[in-house]
Amino acid sequence: MAVADETLSALPIRPALRLILATLVLHILLVQPNHPAAMTWGALGLFPLELPVIVLGLVALGDGRAGQLVRGALVAVLMLIAVLKAADFAMFTALARGFNPVADLALIEAGMRLLVGAIGPVLTGLVGLGALLAVAGVAAALWWATGVWAGVRVARPLARGGLAIAAVLSAGVATAEIGGTMGRWTLPAAPPGAAFTARVGVERWQMARATLADLRAFEAAAAADPWSGAVGLFDQIDRDVIVVFVESYGRTSMDTALYADLHRATLQAGEADLTARGLAMASGFVASPTRGGQSWLAHATFANGLWVDGQTRYGAALASGRQTLFHLAQDAGFHTAAVMPQITLDWPESGLMGFDTVLAAADLGYGGMNFNWVTMPDQFTFAAMDRLLRDRPRDRSGDRHLFIQIATGSSHAPWVPVPEMVDWDAIGDGRIFDAMAQAGDPPDVVWRDRDRVRAQYRLAVDYALQNVLSYATRHAEDPPLMIVLGDHQAAGFIALDDRRDVPIHVIGPAHLVALTDGWGLSPGLIPRPDAPVTGMDRLRDMILGSFTTTVPPGAES
């Protein structure tokens, strides 16, 4: 920092101009937006209330030893908040929510892997290097700017007066921002402008504390489970159960004209075909704990029957000892399995989720080409599920049914290219899909145009729905009970819908689908527009209660 300070200070800039440039650096950093909606030229006109506090404080303390220490602390704090604002911006863009400094650190690696799949490792490395250089450059500019103001010479009485004014202004900023954020008090007449940076810092501090408190509450809730140790679970089910999470399948497929015209038509055609084959269907909406990504939070919420809306709660769910839906299915005599084509690394957490068998990408036998980040087409995944699980001999008694979770991948970003359905008997090792995997423009071209991205998303979700319905049709003579639901809506700029709602469909024999009458679902595959929206965290207990004859006291039926 000292080298950067000396280098910048040596530039031939007049003192007045240096003060103006230093103030501009501080101003831009303080009004840096943390949300895409705030990324406007008007944001530059906002007056940051922290600015006079910082300037007066720097002038009062000077560039002595105490001043240097304060500058170092100030630069560190401002840079930390600047990085948090940048993380907020990225999270709001991708996941429609802010960044949690406690829970979301684990997402950095996942985000880098997704970026590698979209633009390749070289460009991803350059992006990472560029980000580090940008942080270093901003920090150097900030150190220089604070040094310019710290170097302003004023008389000692005036300096003391400036320090007193800075203290009063600091108290005012803290009162306005901390009190307003916590809802405890507000100033009777707030000064023009906003202490936006101070508010972001306070909010993230509060978020970290709240997350830790949520952990304690989550563990207490996880310990109370009336289904634990219950007998006779799922005694109404006489066949395999398949829970299908359709990636990025949200309510926008029902309500947004750009998507609904195609997706509703596909569902209506599938409903007519399945009805003709004697199957029953019921559909509705559930609220997902996440939007734009992080499918595992939806999977955990569904399985645990608790609201898991962040990485910290996800970890708490694993550590809590709570029995998931799949643990309870094990207790009921089912062989449980997870078919996860997008799992390409070690997945040690799966041992705590209640699965007897885990089939990750490497276990499914796909010999074809990847579809960029997507490892294989959904149709191959479903065919592999049959080949490796449903078509193989069961245990020695010959009557052990399966309880399977399968997570689709073809409707995952970047939605380029989109596969097409092929004859099920021609799938083989998947090389039949290679020509499709090489078709069309690559993601780095498509993603320059948001309209093209939306068009690809539209086709990808439709392919995912075609696949699920085709699979149900293929097994119509001896149908499994299928519970099909979206994991989350796509990012807001794709979905064009900011709600958390995702569709749910129950497909199977009429006598089993009828047991879900209390769920508020509509007959068929198109939910009625005014259908109630059920929290995804309620589904575990609703499934247990609907398909179990004797419901334990305190449990949901």
N, C-alpha and C positions, 0 to 999 in steps of 0.2 A: 504494500500500500504506500509506503514512504517513497518508493521509486516512482510509482504512478503519480503521486502528489507533486514531487519535484519536477517530473517531466511536463505535467500539465501546467504547473505554475510558471515554467520557463517559457511558455508560449508568449509571443508578443501581443498580449491583449491588454488594453487600457484598463485601469482599476474599475472604472464605472461599468465598462462592458463585462468585466469578469464577474462583478456582483450580479449583473443582469443574467448572465449565462448560468451562474451558480444557482440563482433563484429559480430559473427555468428548469434546471435539472431536478431540484427539490419538488417543484410544482408538478412536473410530469409524473414523478414517482408517486406522489401523494394522491393524484387523481387517477392513477392506473386502474382501469376497470377490472372487475372480477367476474363479469357476466357478459355474454355476447350482446345482450340487449343494450348495455351501457357503452358499447364500442361505437361512439358517435363523436363528431367534431364538437358537439355541444358540451361533452365532458371536459374539454379543455378550458371551458369558461367557468367551471366550478371553482370557487375559492376554498382551498383547503384550510380549515381552521388550525391545523397543526403547524402550518407554515410560520406564522409569527412567533409561535412558541419555540420552534426550533431555531429560528434566526436570532431572536432575542437571547435565548439561552446560550447559543454559540458565541455571540458577541460578548456577553457578560462573562463567560468562563475563559475566553481567549484561547491562545494556542500553547499555554503552558502544560505542565504534566497532567494536572487535573483535567484541563480542557481536552488533551489528547485521549485520556481514558474515556471521557464522556463521548467524544466523537466516535471512538471505536465501538462503544456500546450502542450508540445511536445508529451507526451504519449497520451493525449486525442485526439490530431489531428491525430496521426498515427493510433490509434485504430479506430477512426471514418472512416478513409480511408480504413483500413483493412476490416472493416465490409462492407463498400460500395463495395470493391473488391469481397468479398464473395457473396454479393447480385448480383453483376454483373455476377459472375460465374453461380449462380443458374438461373438467368434470361436468360442468353445466352443458357444454357442447355435446359431450358423448353420453352422459348418463342423466342429464336433467336434474342434477343436485350438486351441492357444494362438496368440497373436499374435507374429509374428516382426518385431521392430523394423527389421530390414534389408530383408527380402523383401516384407513385406505393406503397405508404405506405398502402393503402387500400387493396392491394393484399395479404398482410401477412395473414390476417384472411382467405381469400379464399384459399390460399395455404395450410394452416393448415387443413382446412376442407377436401381438396382433399387428403392430406396425411392421415387423419383419415380414409377416405374411402378406401385407398389403403392398409394401413398396420395396421389399428386399433388404438384406442385411447391410449392404454398403450404404444405401441412402439412409437407413435407420441409424447407422453409426455416425453418418455426417450430421443427421438431425440432433443426435445426442451431443456430439462435439460442439455443434453450433449453439445449443442451449447452454452448455458449460461456458463457452466463450462469452455469450451474452450476459450471463450472470456475473462473470468476472469483469466485463466491461462496465456494466451498470454499477457494480460495487466500486470500481476505480473512479468513475465519474462522481459517484456520491461522496466518496472520500475527499475528492478534490473540491467539490462544491461546499461541503461542510468546512473544509480548511480555509476556503476563501472568506467565509463569514467569521470564522474563528480568528482570522488574521486582522480583522478590522480593529483599529486602535481607538479606544474612547477613554475619557477620564474615568478614574476609579469610582467616584460617586455615581456617575452616569451608568457605569457598568453594573454597580450594585442595584441601581434603580431598574435597569433592564432585566436583571435576574429576578427581582421581585415581581415585575410585570409578567415575566415568563412563567413564574410560579402561579400567579393568579390565573393567567390564561390556561395553563395546564390543568388547574383545578376546574375551570369552566368547561374545557374540552372533556375532561373525565366525567364531570357531572352530566353533561349533555349526552355523551356516548354510552358510558357504562350504565348510568341511570336509565336512559332511554332503552338500551338493549335489554336490561333486566326488568323493565317495566315498573321501576320503583319511584322514579320521579322524572320530571322534565323541567327545563328552564322556562320561566314565565315569558321570556322574550329571547328566543334563540338568535344569535348573530347570523348574518347572511353567510351562505356557504354550508359546508358540512365537514365533519371530522371523519371522513370515510375510512381512511387508513386505520385510525385508532379504533373505529368500530369493528373492522375486520379482525384486528388483533384481539380485541376483547371477545368477539363472538367465537373465534377459534379456541381461545382459552376456555371459554365456557363450554364449548362443544367437547373438548377433551375431558373436562371434569364430568360432564353429563354422561359421556360414553362409559367412563369408569363406574359411575353410579348405576347405569343401565346393566352393566355386567352383574353387579350384585343382585339387582332385581330379577334378572334373567335366570340366574342360578337358583333363586328361591322359587320362581315359577316352574322351572324345570323339575324341581324335586317333588312337586305335587302333581301326580298323574293317576287318576282313578282307573285307567286301563292297565296299568302295570300289574301283572300277576293275575289278571282276569282269565277265566276259562271259557271255552266255547267260542272263541273269537272266529269270525268269518265263517260260521257254520252254515250260512246261507249260500255260500259260493261253492259251486260244483265244477269249476274249470279253471284254466289259467287266467290270470289277471295281468294286463299290460297297461302301465301308466306311461303315456307318451307326452313328453314335453316338446312342443313345437317351437323351435327357436324363433324369437322376434315376432311371434304371432300375437297381435294385440287387437283391441276393439276397433282400431282404425280399419280393419278388414271388413267390419260390418257397417261403419258409419261414414267413412270418408269416401267420397265419390271416386277419387282416383284409384282406389283399391277395391271398393265394395262391388263395383260392377263385375269384376272378374272373380273375386273370391266368393261372393255370394252365389254366383252362377255355378261355380265348381261345387260348392256345398249342396246346392239344390239338386244338381245332377246326381251327386253321390247319394243324397237322401232318397231320391226316387229309385235308384238302383238297389240300395240296401233294403229299402222297404219291400221291393218286389222279391227279394231273396229271404224275406221273413225276419229281418233284424229290426230291433227297436232302437230309437235314438232319443236323447233329451239333451238340451243345451241351455247354457246361461252364461253369466259373467262372474269372474272372481277378481279381486284386487291383488295385484302382485306387490311384493315389497320393494321392487326395483324397477327402473326404467332404463332403456338404452343399453343394458348389458348386465354383467354379473349374474348370469343364470343360476349359479350355485346358491345364491341367496334365496331364490324362488324354490329350488329343489329342497333346501334345508327347511324353509318355512312349511312347505307341504308335508315333508316327512316328520318333522318334530311337532307340528301343531302349535308352534310359537312363532311370533313375528321376528324374523331374522332379516333385518334391513341394513346390515353393515358387517364388515369383516370381523369386528370385535365380537359381535353377537354370534356370528358363525363359529368362531373359535370357542365361544362359551357353550354353544349347543353341542359341539363335539365333546367338550370336557365335562358336561353336566351329568352324564350318565343316563339321560332321559332316553327311553325306548322310542325309536322311530317307528313309523308305520311298518317298516320292513323288519325290524326286530319282532314286532308283534305278529307279523305274518309268519316269521320263522317259528314262533311259539305255537302258531296255529297249524303247523305242519307243512307249510309251503316251502319250496326251494326258492330263495330270493336271489335276484340277479340284477346287475346294473350293466346296461349296454351303452357305452360312452365313447362314441367315435372321435370326439374332440380331445380326449385325454391322451396326450402324447408323452407326458413325463410321469415320474413316480406319483402315485396318489395314495400316500399312507393313510390319509384321513378316512378312506373308504372302509378300513377295518373297524371303524367306530359307527358305521351307518346301518349295519344290519344286513349286509349282502353276503350270501354264501359264495357267489361267483361274481367277479368283475371282469367284464370284457372291454378293454380299452382299445385304442386304435390298432396297436400292434397285434392284438389277439383276434381281430376280425377277419384276417386273411385277405385283405384288399391288395391286389396286385396292379391296380391301375394308377393313373396319375392323380396327384392332388388337384383340387379346384382352388388354387391359391391357398388361403388359410384353412379352408374346409378340407378335411382329410379324405373324404369319400362321399359319394352321393347317398342320400337317405335310402334310396331303394336298395342299394347294396347292404346298408346297415340292417335293414329289416330282413333281407334274405339271409344275412349272416346270423341274425338272432334265431331264425328258424333252424338253420343248419347246425348251429352250435348248441342250441338249447331246446327248442320246442320239438324238433324232429328226432332228437336223440332219446335212447331209452332212459326212463326215469329210474328211481331207486328200485330196490329189489321187490318192493310191494307192488310196483307197477302203477300206482295211482297217486303219486305225489305230484300235486299241481305246482305251477310256477307263479311267482309274483315278481314281475319284471318292471324295472324303470328303464326307459330308453329315451335318450335325449337326441333329437335330430340335429343336423349340422348344416344342411344345404341352405337354410334361410338365415344363416349367420353372415354378418358383414365380412367381406366387402361385396357379396352378392354377384360376383363375377368369376367365372361364367356360371350360368344356371343350367343344370342338367335337364334331360328330358326322360320321360318314362320309356322303358324298354320292356320286352317280353321277360317275365319273371324267370322263365326257364332258360333264358339265354344269358343270364348275368355272369355266370362262371366266376372267375377270380377278379372281375371288375374291369378288365382291359377293354371291354366293349364301350366303356365311357371315355376312353382316352381322347377321341376326336372332339368330344364335347368339352373336355378339360382345356383344350387348346383353342377353342373358338372365341371369337370376339376380341374386343380391346382389353388390355390389362387394366387392373384397378387404378394405377396411377394416371391413366388417361380418362377412364370413366368418372373418377372422383373429382375431376376438374369442373364438372357440371352437375349441380344438385338435381336437376330434372332427370338426368340420365341415371343417377344413383337411385332416385325414387322409382324409376321405371324398372331397374334391375331388382330392387326390393319387391316390387309388385309381382314380378315373375317368379322370384325365388320362393316367396310364401305360397304362391299358387302351386308351384311344384311340390312343396312340402305337403300341402293339403291333398293334392292328387295322390301322392304316395301313400298317405295314411288311409285314404278311402279305398284305394286299390288293394291295399293289404287286407282291409276289413272284408272287401268283396271276395278276395281270394280264399278267405277262411270262413265264408258265410255258412257252409254246411256244418261245421263244428266250431262256432265262433267263440273266441275268448271274450272276456269282459274287458273292454277298452275304455280307459279314462284318459281323454285327450284334452290337453290344455296348453295355452301359451305360457311361456315362462315370463315374458315381459313385453311391453311395447318397444318398438325401435326408438332410437333417439328422436327428440322432438322435431328436428328439421326434416327427418325422414317420415315419421308417422303422421305429422301434421295434427297430432292429438296428444295433449299433455296429460291425459288421464292415465291411471295405473291399471285400468281394466283390461283383462284378457279373456277370451272365450274359453269355455269348457264344454266338452261333449262327452256324453256317456253312450257307448255303442255296444250292443250285445243282445243276448236273448231277452225277450219281452219280460220274463218273470224276474230277471235281475234288474233291468232298467227300471221296472215299476217300483222297486224298493227305494229309488231316489226321489220319489214323489214329494217328499218334504224339503227338498233342496231349493224349491222355487224355480225349477228349470222349465223350459218350453219344449213341447214335443218336436222332434225333428232336429235338424242341424243349424237352424237359424234362430238364435234367441230373439225373443220379443224385445223391442227397444226399451220398454219400461221394466225389464226384468231386474229383480234386486241384485245388487253386487255383494257377493260374499267375500270376506277376507280369506285369502289363501291359507292363513293359519288355522282356519276352522275346518278345512277339508279332511285332515287326518281323522278327527273325531267324528265328523259326519260320515265318512266311509266306514269307520269301525261300527258306529251306531246303526247304520242302515243295513249292514250285512251280518250283524250278530244278533241272535235271537234274544239273549238275555244281556241287557245293558247294565253294567255295574252302577251302584249309587254314585251320583255326582258326575257321571259321564253324559256326553251329549248323544242323544238318540236320533 
